[in-house]
Structure formats: structure tokens, C-alpha cells
């Protein structure tokens, strides 16, 4: 943090420079404060595919991780 901006290093090693007027005037969301994180994923499936089989494949993947 300096007089005009604040620099942040992201988890994927990018550097973000934010003007200090945004820091003092907006909400800051800390996504690294907790040990567990939620990940939302969207999967598409055709109407002609076997839906129960697709569900079982996803459940097996989740159980293995």
C-alpha cells in the first residue's frame, strides 16, 4: 500500500493495482480467509444421454476427491 494505490498478488500470481479511493470507498471481499472454498460448476447433458449414468459418474468423481 502506498499513497495512491494498493497492490495485491492473486493466487494465480497476477498483480492487481487498485487505486486507494476504491479501497476506502468500496467493500473488500476476502476469498482466502477460510480454509475451505466452494466451487460452482455447470455441466451440460443431452436429452438423449443416460442421465442416471451421468449422475453416477459425477458422484464417483466427487467421492474420489
HTML snippet that shows the backbone in 3Dmol.js (N, CA, C, O; Angstrom):
<script src="https://3Dmol.org/build/3Dmol-min.js"></script>
<div id="view" style="width:600px;height:400px;position:relative"></div>
<script>
const pdb = `
ATOM      1  N   UNK A   1       0.853  -1.165   0.000  1.00  0.00           N
ATOM      2  CA  UNK A   1       0.000   0.000   0.000  1.00  0.00           C
ATOM      3  C   UNK A   1       0.904   1.235   0.000  1.00  0.00           C
ATOM      4  O   UNK A   1       1.824   1.333   0.811  1.00  0.00           O
ATOM      5  N   UNK A   2       0.640   2.169  -0.906  1.00  0.00           N
ATOM      6  CA  UNK A   2       1.363   3.430  -0.898  1.00  0.00           C
ATOM      7  C   UNK A   2       0.354   4.582  -0.917  1.00  0.00           C
ATOM      8  O   UNK A   2      -0.834   4.346  -0.695  1.00  0.00           O
ATOM      9  N   UNK A   3       0.774   5.779  -1.166  1.00  0.00           N
ATOM     10  CA  UNK A   3      -0.125   6.936  -1.076  1.00  0.00           C
ATOM     11  C   UNK A   3      -1.260   6.912  -2.092  1.00  0.00           C
ATOM     12  O   UNK A   3      -2.343   7.423  -1.805  1.00  0.00           O
ATOM     13  N   UNK A   4      -1.047   6.336  -3.266  1.00  0.00           N
ATOM     14  CA  UNK A   4      -2.067   6.418  -4.311  1.00  0.00           C
ATOM     15  C   UNK A   4      -2.720   5.090  -4.672  1.00  0.00           C
ATOM     16  O   UNK A   4      -3.798   5.079  -5.266  1.00  0.00           O
ATOM     17  N   UNK A   5      -2.081   3.960  -4.322  1.00  0.00           N
ATOM     18  CA  UNK A   5      -2.658   2.685  -4.727  1.00  0.00           C
ATOM     19  C   UNK A   5      -2.273   1.569  -3.765  1.00  0.00           C
ATOM     20  O   UNK A   5      -1.373   1.707  -2.936  1.00  0.00           O
ATOM     21  N   UNK A   6      -2.991   0.456  -3.908  1.00  0.00           N
ATOM     22  CA  UNK A   6      -2.714  -0.758  -3.152  1.00  0.00           C
ATOM     23  C   UNK A   6      -2.488  -1.879  -4.150  1.00  0.00           C
ATOM     24  O   UNK A   6      -3.276  -2.040  -5.082  1.00  0.00           O
ATOM     25  N   UNK A   7      -1.429  -2.656  -3.974  1.00  0.00           N
ATOM     26  CA  UNK A   7      -1.120  -3.762  -4.871  1.00  0.00           C
ATOM     27  C   UNK A   7      -1.434  -5.082  -4.186  1.00  0.00           C
ATOM     28  O   UNK A   7      -1.097  -5.286  -3.020  1.00  0.00           O
ATOM     29  N   UNK A   8      -2.083  -5.975  -4.922  1.00  0.00           N
ATOM     30  CA  UNK A   8      -2.438  -7.299  -4.414  1.00  0.00           C
ATOM     31  C   UNK A   8      -1.900  -8.358  -5.361  1.00  0.00           C
ATOM     32  O   UNK A   8      -1.962  -8.200  -6.580  1.00  0.00           O
ATOM     33  N   UNK A   9      -1.374  -9.433  -4.800  1.00  0.00           N
ATOM     34  CA  UNK A   9      -0.930 -10.562  -5.600  1.00  0.00           C
ATOM     35  C   UNK A   9      -1.991 -11.647  -5.485  1.00  0.00           C
ATOM     36  O   UNK A   9      -2.325 -12.066  -4.377  1.00  0.00           O
ATOM     37  N   UNK A  10      -2.527 -12.112  -6.618  1.00  0.00           N
ATOM     38  CA  UNK A  10      -3.597 -13.102  -6.615  1.00  0.00           C
ATOM     39  C   UNK A  10      -3.030 -14.509  -6.452  1.00  0.00           C
ATOM     40  O   UNK A  10      -1.818 -14.713  -6.521  1.00  0.00           O
ATOM     41  N   UNK A  11      -3.918 -15.473  -6.234  1.00  0.00           N
ATOM     42  CA  UNK A  11      -3.494 -16.861  -6.058  1.00  0.00           C
ATOM     43  C   UNK A  11      -2.853 -17.426  -7.317  1.00  0.00           C
ATOM     44  O   UNK A  11      -2.042 -18.349  -7.238  1.00  0.00           O
ATOM     45  N   UNK A  12      -3.211 -16.878  -8.486  1.00  0.00           N
ATOM     46  CA  UNK A  12      -2.606 -17.340  -9.736  1.00  0.00           C
ATOM     47  C   UNK A  12      -1.451 -16.442 -10.177  1.00  0.00           C
ATOM     48  O   UNK A  12      -1.109 -16.394 -11.359  1.00  0.00           O
ATOM     49  N   UNK A  13      -0.857 -15.735  -9.222  1.00  0.00           N
ATOM     50  CA  UNK A  13       0.373 -14.964  -9.385  1.00  0.00           C
ATOM     51  C   UNK A  13       0.217 -13.735 -10.284  1.00  0.00           C
ATOM     52  O   UNK A  13       1.166 -13.356 -10.971  1.00  0.00           O
ATOM     53  N   UNK A  14      -0.941 -13.121 -10.291  1.00  0.00           N
ATOM     54  CA  UNK A  14      -1.133 -11.867 -11.004  1.00  0.00           C
ATOM     55  C   UNK A  14      -1.047 -10.723 -10.002  1.00  0.00           C
ATOM     56  O   UNK A  14      -1.350 -10.893  -8.821  1.00  0.00           O
ATOM     57  N   UNK A  15      -0.634  -9.567 -10.483  1.00  0.00           N
ATOM     58  CA  UNK A  15      -0.541  -8.392  -9.637  1.00  0.00           C
ATOM     59  C   UNK A  15      -1.671  -7.439 -10.001  1.00  0.00           C
ATOM     60  O   UNK A  15      -1.795  -7.024 -11.154  1.00  0.00           O
ATOM     61  N   UNK A  16      -2.488  -7.097  -9.023  1.00  0.00           N
ATOM     62  CA  UNK A  16      -3.604  -6.174  -9.227  1.00  0.00           C
ATOM     63  C   UNK A  16      -3.280  -4.893  -8.477  1.00  0.00           C
ATOM     64  O   UNK A  16      -2.973  -4.922  -7.285  1.00  0.00           O
ATOM     65  N   UNK A  17      -3.350  -3.766  -9.183  1.00  0.00           N
ATOM     66  CA  UNK A  17      -3.112  -2.462  -8.572  1.00  0.00           C
ATOM     67  C   UNK A  17      -4.458  -1.745  -8.500  1.00  0.00           C
ATOM     68  O   UNK A  17      -5.112  -1.524  -9.519  1.00  0.00           O
ATOM     69  N   UNK A  18      -4.861  -1.384  -7.280  1.00  0.00           N
ATOM     70  CA  UNK A  18      -6.168  -0.770  -7.042  1.00  0.00           C
ATOM     71  C   UNK A  18      -5.948   0.636  -6.494  1.00  0.00           C
ATOM     72  O   UNK A  18      -5.196   0.819  -5.537  1.00  0.00           O
ATOM     73  N   UNK A  19      -6.605   1.638  -7.102  1.00  0.00           N
ATOM     74  CA  UNK A  19      -6.499   2.991  -6.532  1.00  0.00           C
ATOM     75  C   UNK A  19      -7.068   3.015  -5.115  1.00  0.00           C
ATOM     76  O   UNK A  19      -8.073   2.361  -4.839  1.00  0.00           O
ATOM     77  N   UNK A  20      -6.438   3.754  -4.229  1.00  0.00           N
ATOM     78  CA  UNK A  20      -6.862   3.776  -2.827  1.00  0.00           C
ATOM     79  C   UNK A  20      -8.270   4.328  -2.633  1.00  0.00           C
ATOM     80  O   UNK A  20      -8.928   3.975  -1.654  1.00  0.00           O
ATOM     81  N   UNK A  21      -8.753   5.181  -3.532  1.00  0.00           N
ATOM     82  CA  UNK A  21     -10.131   5.664  -3.368  1.00  0.00           C
ATOM     83  C   UNK A  21     -11.138   4.528  -3.508  1.00  0.00           C
ATOM     84  O   UNK A  21     -12.229   4.612  -2.946  1.00  0.00           O
ATOM     85  N   UNK A  22     -10.797   3.449  -4.256  1.00  0.00           N
ATOM     86  CA  UNK A  22     -11.657   2.268  -4.326  1.00  0.00           C
ATOM     87  C   UNK A  22     -11.556   1.444  -3.038  1.00  0.00           C
ATOM     88  O   UNK A  22     -12.549   0.879  -2.578  1.00  0.00           O
ATOM     89  N   UNK A  23     -10.373   1.381  -2.468  1.00  0.00           N
ATOM     90  CA  UNK A  23     -10.182   0.622  -1.225  1.00  0.00           C
ATOM     91  C   UNK A  23     -11.004   1.237  -0.097  1.00  0.00           C
ATOM     92  O   UNK A  23     -11.674   0.518   0.645  1.00  0.00           O
ATOM     93  N   UNK A  24     -10.960   2.539   0.034  1.00  0.00           N
ATOM     94  CA  UNK A  24     -11.646   3.195   1.150  1.00  0.00           C
ATOM     95  C   UNK A  24     -13.125   3.377   0.892  1.00  0.00           C
ATOM     96  O   UNK A  24     -13.884   3.586   1.838  1.00  0.00           O
ATOM     97  N   UNK A  25     -13.567   3.305  -0.364  1.00  0.00           N
ATOM     98  CA  UNK A  25     -14.965   3.583  -0.652  1.00  0.00           C
ATOM     99  C   UNK A  25     -15.819   2.378  -0.977  1.00  0.00           C
ATOM    100  O   UNK A  25     -17.036   2.515  -1.100  1.00  0.00           O
ATOM    101  N   UNK A  26     -15.227   1.199  -1.121  1.00  0.00           N
ATOM    102  CA  UNK A  26     -15.969   0.008  -1.520  1.00  0.00           C
ATOM    103  C   UNK A  26     -15.783  -1.131  -0.518  1.00  0.00           C
ATOM    104  O   UNK A  26     -14.966  -1.050   0.400  1.00  0.00           O
ATOM    105  N   UNK A  27     -16.561  -2.187  -0.719  1.00  0.00           N
ATOM    106  CA  UNK A  27     -16.459  -3.390   0.096  1.00  0.00           C
ATOM    107  C   UNK A  27     -15.307  -4.243  -0.426  1.00  0.00           C
ATOM    108  O   UNK A  27     -15.144  -4.398  -1.637  1.00  0.00           O
ATOM    109  N   UNK A  28     -14.513  -4.793   0.483  1.00  0.00           N
ATOM    110  CA  UNK A  28     -13.429  -5.696   0.116  1.00  0.00           C
ATOM    111  C   UNK A  28     -13.843  -7.106   0.500  1.00  0.00           C
ATOM    112  O   UNK A  28     -14.202  -7.365   1.649  1.00  0.00           O
ATOM    113  N   UNK A  29     -13.792  -8.011  -0.456  1.00  0.00           N
ATOM    114  CA  UNK A  29     -14.199  -9.398  -0.241  1.00  0.00           C
ATOM    115  C   UNK A  29     -12.939 -10.260  -0.135  1.00  0.00           C
ATOM    116  O   UNK A  29     -12.180 -10.373  -1.098  1.00  0.00           O
ATOM    117  N   UNK A  30     -12.718 -10.863   1.027  1.00  0.00           N
ATOM    118  CA  UNK A  30     -11.550 -11.716   1.252  1.00  0.00           C
ATOM    119  C   UNK A  30     -11.935 -13.162   0.962  1.00  0.00           C
ATOM    120  O   UNK A  30     -12.639 -13.793   1.750  1.00  0.00           O
ATOM    121  N   UNK A  31     -11.469 -13.684  -0.173  1.00  0.00           N
ATOM    122  CA  UNK A  31     -11.815 -15.051  -0.554  1.00  0.00           C
ATOM    123  C   UNK A  31     -10.812 -16.079  -0.032  1.00  0.00           C
ATOM    124  O   UNK A  31     -10.995 -17.277  -0.249  1.00  0.00           O
ATOM    125  N   UNK A  32      -9.756 -15.633   0.651  1.00  0.00           N
ATOM    126  CA  UNK A  32      -8.757 -16.572   1.156  1.00  0.00           C
ATOM    127  C   UNK A  32      -8.808 -16.716   2.673  1.00  0.00           C
ATOM    128  O   UNK A  32      -7.955 -17.389   3.253  1.00  0.00           O
ATOM    129  N   UNK A  33      -9.784 -16.102   3.324  1.00  0.00           N
ATOM    130  CA  UNK A  33      -9.835 -16.118   4.784  1.00  0.00           C
ATOM    131  C   UNK A  33     -10.204 -17.494   5.344  1.00  0.00           C
ATOM    132  O   UNK A  33      -9.782 -17.838   6.448  1.00  0.00           O
ATOM    133  N   UNK A  34     -10.970 -18.271   4.616  1.00  0.00           N
ATOM    134  CA  UNK A  34     -11.422 -19.573   5.095  1.00  0.00           C
ATOM    135  C   UNK A  34     -10.578 -20.689   4.497  1.00  0.00           C
ATOM    136  O   UNK A  34     -10.005 -20.527   3.419  1.00  0.00           O
ATOM    137  N   UNK A  35     -10.500 -21.810   5.183  1.00  0.00           N
ATOM    138  CA  UNK A  35      -9.719 -22.947   4.703  1.00  0.00           C
ATOM    139  C   UNK A  35     -10.404 -23.734   3.600  1.00  0.00           C
ATOM    140  O   UNK A  35      -9.734 -24.366   2.783  1.00  0.00           O
ATOM    141  N   UNK A  36     -11.724 -23.703   3.565  1.00  0.00           N
ATOM    142  CA  UNK A  36     -12.476 -24.433   2.546  1.00  0.00           C
ATOM    143  C   UNK A  36     -13.144 -23.432   1.620  1.00  0.00           C
ATOM    144  O   UNK A  36     -13.573 -22.358   2.042  1.00  0.00           O
ATOM    145  N   UNK A  37     -13.223 -23.805   0.351  1.00  0.00           N
ATOM    146  CA  UNK A  37     -13.825 -22.931  -0.646  1.00  0.00           C
ATOM    147  C   UNK A  37     -14.880 -23.692  -1.421  1.00  0.00           C
ATOM    148  O   UNK A  37     -14.754 -24.896  -1.642  1.00  0.00           O
ATOM    149  N   UNK A  38     -15.909 -22.995  -1.827  1.00  0.00           N
ATOM    150  CA  UNK A  38     -16.964 -23.573  -2.646  1.00  0.00           C
ATOM    151  C   UNK A  38     -16.644 -23.308  -4.110  1.00  0.00           C
ATOM    152  O   UNK A  38     -16.223 -22.209  -4.472  1.00  0.00           O
ATOM    153  N   UNK A  39     -16.845 -24.315  -4.948  1.00  0.00           N
ATOM    154  CA  UNK A  39     -16.644 -24.172  -6.380  1.00  0.00           C
ATOM    155  C   UNK A  39     -17.945 -24.560  -7.073  1.00  0.00           C
ATOM    156  O   UNK A  39     -18.446 -25.669  -6.887  1.00  0.00           O
ATOM    157  N   UNK A  40     -18.483 -23.655  -7.864  1.00  0.00           N
ATOM    158  CA  UNK A  40     -19.690 -23.934  -8.639  1.00  0.00           C
ATOM    159  C   UNK A  40     -19.294 -24.382 -10.039  1.00  0.00           C
ATOM    160  O   UNK A  40     -18.485 -23.731 -10.700  1.00  0.00           O
ATOM    161  N   UNK A  41     -19.860 -25.484 -10.484  1.00  0.00           N
ATOM    162  CA  UNK A  41     -19.580 -25.999 -11.823  1.00  0.00           C
ATOM    163  C   UNK A  41     -20.892 -26.280 -12.532  1.00  0.00           C
ATOM    164  O   UNK A  41     -21.850 -26.757 -11.924  1.00  0.00           O
ATOM    165  N   UNK A  42     -20.926 -25.984 -13.806  1.00  0.00           N
ATOM    166  CA  UNK A  42     -22.118 -26.236 -14.613  1.00  0.00           C
ATOM    167  C   UNK A  42     -21.766 -27.273 -15.665  1.00  0.00           C
ATOM    168  O   UNK A  42     -20.778 -27.126 -16.385  1.00  0.00           O
ATOM    169  N   UNK A  43     -22.577 -28.325 -15.753  1.00  0.00           N
ATOM    170  CA  UNK A  43     -22.360 -29.388 -16.720  1.00  0.00           C
ATOM    171  C   UNK A  43     -23.584 -29.489 -17.613  1.00  0.00           C
ATOM    172  O   UNK A  43     -24.720 -29.396 -17.148  1.00  0.00           O
ATOM    173  N   UNK A  44     -23.341 -29.676 -18.875  1.00  0.00           N
ATOM    174  CA  UNK A  44     -24.437 -29.867 -19.826  1.00  0.00           C
ATOM    175  C   UNK A  44     -24.549 -31.325 -20.218  1.00  0.00           C
ATOM    176  O   UNK A  44     -23.558 -32.054 -20.251  1.00  0.00           O
ATOM    177  N   UNK A  45     -25.765 -31.736 -20.513  1.00  0.00           N
ATOM    178  CA  UNK A  45     -26.007 -33.119 -20.929  1.00  0.00           C
ATOM    179  C   UNK A  45     -27.143 -33.099 -21.950  1.00  0.00           C
ATOM    180  O   UNK A  45     -28.080 -32.309 -21.835  1.00  0.00           O
ATOM    181  N   UNK A  46     -27.049 -33.957 -22.926  1.00  0.00           N
ATOM    182  CA  UNK A  46     -28.058 -34.030 -23.974  1.00  0.00           C
ATOM    183  C   UNK A  46     -29.305 -34.746 -23.454  1.00  0.00           C
ATOM    184  O   UNK A  46     -29.230 -35.563 -22.536  1.00  0.00           O
ATOM    185  N   UNK A  47     -30.447 -34.427 -24.056  1.00  0.00           N
ATOM    186  CA  UNK A  47     -31.689 -35.103 -23.674  1.00  0.00           C
ATOM    187  C   UNK A  47     -31.645 -36.586 -24.016  1.00  0.00           C
ATOM    188  O   UNK A  47     -32.384 -37.381 -23.434  1.00  0.00           O
ATOM    189  N   UNK A  48     -30.795 -36.958 -24.943  1.00  0.00           N
ATOM    190  CA  UNK A  48     -30.730 -38.369 -25.345  1.00  0.00           C
ATOM    191  C   UNK A  48     -29.703 -39.161 -24.531  1.00  0.00           C
ATOM    192  O   UNK A  48     -29.609 -40.379 -24.685  1.00  0.00           O
ATOM    193  N   UNK A  49     -28.946 -38.500 -23.681  1.00  0.00           N
ATOM    194  CA  UNK A  49     -27.951 -39.197 -22.867  1.00  0.00           C
ATOM    195  C   UNK A  49     -28.603 -39.878 -21.667  1.00  0.00           C
ATOM    196  O   UNK A  49     -29.733 -39.568 -21.289  1.00  0.00           O
ATOM    197  N   UNK A  50     -27.867 -40.805 -21.088  1.00  0.00           N
ATOM    198  CA  UNK A  50     -28.328 -41.559 -19.924  1.00  0.00           C
ATOM    199  C   UNK A  50     -28.072 -40.710 -18.666  1.00  0.00           C
ATOM    200  O   UNK A  50     -26.955 -40.691 -18.148  1.00  0.00           O
ATOM    201  N   UNK A  51     -29.101 -40.016 -18.183  1.00  0.00           N
ATOM    202  CA  UNK A  51     -28.961 -39.089 -17.060  1.00  0.00           C
ATOM    203  C   UNK A  51     -28.538 -39.804 -15.775  1.00  0.00           C
ATOM    204  O   UNK A  51     -27.621 -39.320 -15.112  1.00  0.00           O
ATOM    205  N   UNK A  52     -29.145 -40.918 -15.386  1.00  0.00           N
ATOM    206  CA  UNK A  52     -28.671 -41.608 -14.176  1.00  0.00           C
ATOM    207  C   UNK A  52     -27.193 -42.008 -14.266  1.00  0.00           C
ATOM    208  O   UNK A  52     -26.477 -41.943 -13.267  1.00  0.00           O
ATOM    209  N   UNK A  53     -26.734 -42.416 -15.446  1.00  0.00           N
ATOM    210  CA  UNK A  53     -25.330 -42.773 -15.607  1.00  0.00           C
ATOM    211  C   UNK A  53     -24.442 -41.545 -15.420  1.00  0.00           C
ATOM    212  O   UNK A  53     -23.397 -41.621 -14.773  1.00  0.00           O
ATOM    213  N   UNK A  54     -24.861 -40.411 -15.990  1.00  0.00           N
ATOM    214  CA  UNK A  54     -24.092 -39.167 -15.841  1.00  0.00           C
ATOM    215  C   UNK A  54     -24.024 -38.755 -14.368  1.00  0.00           C
ATOM    216  O   UNK A  54     -22.973 -38.329 -13.891  1.00  0.00           O
ATOM    217  N   UNK A  55     -25.138 -38.881 -13.654  1.00  0.00           N
ATOM    218  CA  UNK A  55     -25.153 -38.557 -12.222  1.00  0.00           C
ATOM    219  C   UNK A  55     -24.180 -39.459 -11.457  1.00  0.00           C
ATOM    220  O   UNK A  55     -23.443 -38.988 -10.591  1.00  0.00           O
ATOM    221  N   UNK A  56     -24.180 -40.740 -11.776  1.00  0.00           N
ATOM    222  CA  UNK A  56     -23.276 -41.679 -11.096  1.00  0.00           C
ATOM    223  C   UNK A  56     -21.815 -41.363 -11.383  1.00  0.00           C
ATOM    224  O   UNK A  56     -20.965 -41.484 -10.500  1.00  0.00           O
ATOM    225  N   UNK A  57     -21.520 -40.956 -12.619  1.00  0.00           N
ATOM    226  CA  UNK A  57     -20.144 -40.577 -12.953  1.00  0.00           C
ATOM    227  C   UNK A  57     -19.712 -39.383 -12.100  1.00  0.00           C
ATOM    228  O   UNK A  57     -18.609 -39.380 -11.553  1.00  0.00           O
ATOM    229  N   UNK A  58     -20.570 -38.376 -11.986  1.00  0.00           N
ATOM    230  CA  UNK A  58     -20.240 -37.199 -11.174  1.00  0.00           C
ATOM    231  C   UNK A  58     -20.100 -37.548  -9.695  1.00  0.00           C
ATOM    232  O   UNK A  58     -19.201 -37.044  -9.023  1.00  0.00           O
ATOM    233  N   UNK A  59     -20.971 -38.397  -9.190  1.00  0.00           N
ATOM    234  CA  UNK A  59     -20.893 -38.811  -7.786  1.00  0.00           C
ATOM    235  C   UNK A  59     -19.595 -39.571  -7.529  1.00  0.00           C
ATOM    236  O   UNK A  59     -18.952 -39.360  -6.501  1.00  0.00           O
ATOM    237  N   UNK A  60     -19.203 -40.450  -8.450  1.00  0.00           N
ATOM    238  CA  UNK A  60     -17.938 -41.177  -8.305  1.00  0.00           C
ATOM    239  C   UNK A  60     -16.745 -40.233  -8.290  1.00  0.00           C
ATOM    240  O   UNK A  60     -15.808 -40.429  -7.517  1.00  0.00           O
ATOM    241  N   UNK A  61     -16.774 -39.209  -9.139  1.00  0.00           N
ATOM    242  CA  UNK A  61     -15.686 -38.223  -9.166  1.00  0.00           C
ATOM    243  C   UNK A  61     -15.624 -37.478  -7.822  1.00  0.00           C
ATOM    244  O   UNK A  61     -14.542 -37.287  -7.266  1.00  0.00           O
ATOM    245  N   UNK A  62     -16.780 -37.063  -7.309  1.00  0.00           N
ATOM    246  CA  UNK A  62     -16.809 -36.350  -6.028  1.00  0.00           C
ATOM    247  C   UNK A  62     -16.310 -37.220  -4.883  1.00  0.00           C
ATOM    248  O   UNK A  62     -15.564 -36.747  -4.027  1.00  0.00           O
ATOM    249  N   UNK A  63     -16.711 -38.472  -4.860  1.00  0.00           N
ATOM    250  CA  UNK A  63     -16.280 -39.367  -3.788  1.00  0.00           C
ATOM    251  C   UNK A  63     -14.783 -39.635  -3.819  1.00  0.00           C
ATOM    252  O   UNK A  63     -14.157 -39.829  -2.777  1.00  0.00           O
ATOM    253  N   UNK A  64     -14.209 -39.645  -5.026  1.00  0.00           N
ATOM    254  CA  UNK A  64     -12.776 -39.943  -5.139  1.00  0.00           C
ATOM    255  C   UNK A  64     -11.917 -38.733  -4.739  1.00  0.00           C
ATOM    256  O   UNK A  64     -10.711 -38.870  -4.537  1.00  0.00           O
ATOM    257  N   UNK A  65     -12.526 -37.575  -4.629  1.00  0.00           N
ATOM    258  CA  UNK A  65     -11.776 -36.370  -4.254  1.00  0.00           C
ATOM    259  C   UNK A  65     -12.162 -35.962  -2.861  1.00  0.00           C
ATOM    260  O   UNK A  65     -11.650 -34.969  -2.344  1.00  0.00           O
TER     261      UNK A  65
END
`;
const viewer = $3Dmol.createViewer("view");
viewer.addModel(pdb, "pdb");
viewer.setStyle({}, {cartoon: {color: "spectrum"}});
viewer.zoomTo();
viewer.render();
</script>
